[in-house]
Amino acid sequence: MRYVDIPGVKTAVSQMVMGAEDFFIPDESFRHMLLDQWLDRGGNAIDTGRIYGMKDGEPQSERVLGRWMKMRGNREDVVVVTKCCHPWPEAPKRVTAETMAADVEGSLEALQTDHIDILLMHRDDPEVPVGKVMDWLNEHKEAGRVHAFGASNWSLERFTAANEWAQANGKTGFSLVSNYAGLAEMGTPLWPGCRSVDGEWAGWLREGGVANLSWAALSHGFFSGRYSPEKRDQEDMVGAFYAEANWARLERAREYGEERGWSATQVALAWALNREFQGLAAFWVGNFDEFREGMAMAEVDMSTKDAAWLRDG
């Protein structure tokens, strides 16, 4: 396993990040066994969110993770990444001090812990001044509830403005970006407000040394073989990834993988782990075979030339 240093986090963070978006209480035993293997294989970072694992109006992902850490007594071995301030249908404007406080309190209770290692702003509201957001986040950091924080699905302009404001005012700034950065380019966002690492973002990340956590490193399963140009029953996938350039990337990933004994999904994961900037990759699995397939890529090196060919041909 390879690791990345994130400012504010007391331990190095595994470059591969276990995605917990689909952790549900009925599936808890399997998820706990999966997390046991995750730590045994050198992983430590787990990506959850206040709204993850939503079932019957209640989020379950953080609860599953919290109960596992409590039973195993391993909180200090885990880097918890969670998110706040995601809009609800009935509350589209949730980037407020009150919402952040409620989400942080709810996460700490569900996770059964006294601190969050990395708190991400799940969405942005450009109408809220960046200085206010930085003030609120720094209050939680100073109180010990949050150790580091970052921004998911923010524009480069807003992200840099927030960090410039923090530096000018003696505050801690964002330590992490979390935008989509998979091999298949995303057209229509999978969910409203989602953002990708485009060329400008990639250049800035490379020059600034800031890490990006790709929240769907496997392009939401695009490389799994479950999708084809004729299969159009999932509108979100059609809008996000059904493009000629992406089908060509899928074919190149298959070709590249066949030469090395890898699946196209493994190639996509290796690509996400070998970016020109510090790239952390969240991957979701539904069974132990998928887990083992993903873990086989943990330390694979891919050349810049190969990565460029997979993307552009």
Buried (B, 14 or more C-beta within 10 A) or exposed (E): EBBBEBBBBEBBBBBBBBBBBBBBBEBBEBBBEBBEBBBEBBBBBBBBBBBBBBEEEEBBBBBBBBBBBEEBEBBEEBBBBBBBBBBEEEEEEBBBEEBBBBBBEBBBEBBBBEBBBBBBBBBBBEEBEBBEBBBBBBBBBEEEBBBBBBBBBBBBEBBBBBBEBBEEEEBBBBBBBBBBBBBBBBBEBBEEBBBBBEEEBBBBBEEEEBBBBBBBBBBBBBBBEEBEEEEEEBEEBBBBBBBEBBBBBBEBBBEBBEEEEBBBBBBBBBBBBBBEBBBBBBBBBEEEEBBEBBBBBBEBEBEEEBBEEBBEE
